[in-house]
Amino acid sequence: MIARLEEIAEIIQAGEVGLEESVALYEEGKEIARQCSERLAAAQKRIETVSPDLFMPQPDDDQDGNEDAESLFAQR
């Protein structure tokens, strides 16, 4: 899945496909990203069941336990 998502990004960024194909690829990539997110959330729930202390919110996390995009980029 990740390999296909990377391939889609490269194709779109290269700018060598038309608008219709770019939109179709974008939609495919968005669906793959959604599926990955669902799988990640399911895996996290399984891990939380086994080791709930691994996912304690950090002081700089927002209310739902996820960092906002700005703080993620600021750390890099």
Contacts in CASP RR format, 6 or more apart in sequence:
PFRMAT RR
TARGET T0000
AUTHOR 0000-0000-0000
METHOD contacts of the structure
MODEL  1
MIARLEEIAEIIQAGEVGLEESVALYEEGKEIARQCSERLAAAQKRIETV
SPDLFMPQPDDDQDGNEDAESLFAQR
1 32 0 8 1.000
1 35 0 8 1.000
1 36 0 8 1.000
2 36 0 8 1.000
4 28 0 8 1.000
4 29 0 8 1.000
4 32 0 8 1.000
5 29 0 8 1.000
5 32 0 8 1.000
5 33 0 8 1.000
5 36 0 8 1.000
8 25 0 8 1.000
8 26 0 8 1.000
8 28 0 8 1.000
8 29 0 8 1.000
8 32 0 8 1.000
11 17 0 8 1.000
11 25 0 8 1.000
12 22 0 8 1.000
12 25 0 8 1.000
12 26 0 8 1.000
15 22 0 8 1.000
17 25 0 8 1.000
44 55 0 8 1.000
47 54 0 8 1.000
47 55 0 8 1.000
48 54 0 8 1.000
48 55 0 8 1.000
57 65 0 8 1.000
58 67 0 8 1.000
60 67 0 8 1.000
60 71 0 8 1.000
61 67 0 8 1.000
62 68 0 8 1.000
END
